[in-house]
Amino acid sequence: MEYKKKINISLVVFFMVSIVSFYIMNPVRIGLCSKYDISCGNLFAETIGVPSFLFSVSFIVILFLLRWLKESIFISWLRFTKYYLPIAAVFVFVFPITDSSIVGIDRELMSWFLSGLFLFISIIVIFYKYFRQPK
């Protein structure tokens, strides 16, 4: 399959994932959990909703940028992504859902940090490969 077709399909998939995860971030509003069930809300919002929403939005931005670049840049970015995402997923799921310590690093904060880092490093990889290519 042509890489631009893969990118277009991925854009549609991540757009749908971002919409679904946006609603999962507030499980009480959509009826998944009752107003008084904190553990259910934390499970859906903090474990599923926030990480999937943040990473899907990051993917949408990167894939939208990669849509107009060469396949070699896409392959380099894909190589970086296949190593980064499993490591990021482990970090997100290792941290507690809520943390009441002084530092307060929980899943939501870790999701924000790792998705921002993913977006930042992806842009660096893309621009590095773009400017290193022969014209």
N, C-alpha and C positions, 0 to 999 in steps of 0.2 A: 504494500500500500504506500502511496506517495506520502511523504512526511507532512506536507501541507494539509492533506486530508486527515491525517492523524491529529494534527494540531486542531483542525476545525471540529472534529469529533470530541476531542478532549475539552475544548472550550465549551461546547454545549453541555458535556457531562459535568464539568466543574461549575458551570453556571447553575445547573439544576441542583447539585450538591450544596452550593452556597445558599440557595433559596430554602431548601429543606432544612439545612442546619441552622439557618437564621430562625426558623420557627421552633426548632428543637431547643434553642437556647432559652426559651421561656416555656417550659413544659406545662405549667399551670394554665397559661392562656389557651393552649390548644387542647387541653384536657387529658394529657398523658399522666399528670400527677395531680393530687389534691393540694389545696393551698397549705395544708398543715403537714404534708409529708416532705420533710426537708431532705431526707436521704434520696428519695426518688428525684427530686429537683436537682440535687447536686450530681446525681448519676447522669441524667440526661444533659443538663446544661454544661457542667464542667468537664465531663469525661467525653461526651460525644459532640455536643453542639459547638462549643467555642473552638476546640482544635480543628474540627472539620471546616468550620466557617472561615477561620483565619487562613488556613492553608489553601483552601479552595480559592479564596480571593487572591492570595499570592500567586497561585498557579494561573489564574485568569490574566493577571497583569503580565506575567512572564510569557505566557503562551501568546498573548496578543502582540507582544513585542517580537517574539520569535516568528510570528506568522509572515513577516516581511523580510526575514533574513535567510541566509543560505543554510542548506541542510547540514553542513559541517559544524556550524555553530549550534544547531539544534542537537546534534549528536554529542558534542562536548558538554552541553548543559545537561543532557539526559544522563551522561556518565556521572556527573557530579550529583545529580538528583537521586540516582539509585543507591548511592552511599549515604547521602545526608538524611533522607526520609526515614529509614529504619532506625538510625541513631536518634533522630528527633522523637520518633514515636516511643522509643524506650524511655527517653528522658521525661516525656510528658506523662507516661503512665507510671513511672517510678515515684514521682512527686505526689504528695498527698492532695486530696480533693480540696480541703481547706487547711490552712496552717495558721495557728494562733501564736506562733513564736514571734520574737522581735523582728526577725528577718522577713517572715511572712511569704516565702516563696511557695506558691501552690500551683496547681495545674493550669489555672487560667493565666497567671503571670508567666509561667514557663511557655505556654502556648503562644502568648503575645511575643515573647522574646525570641523563641525559635522560628516563628513564622516571619518576623521582621528580619532576623538574621538570614533566613533562607532567601527572602526577597533581595536583601542587600548583596549577599554573595552571588546570587544568580545574576544580578545586573552586572556585577564586576566580571564574572566569567563570560557573559555575553559580550560586553564591551571589549574585554581583553582579546577574545577570539576574533571579534569583528575588526579590530585595529591591527591584529597580527596577520590577517589574511592578505595575500597578494591581491592587488586591485586588477 
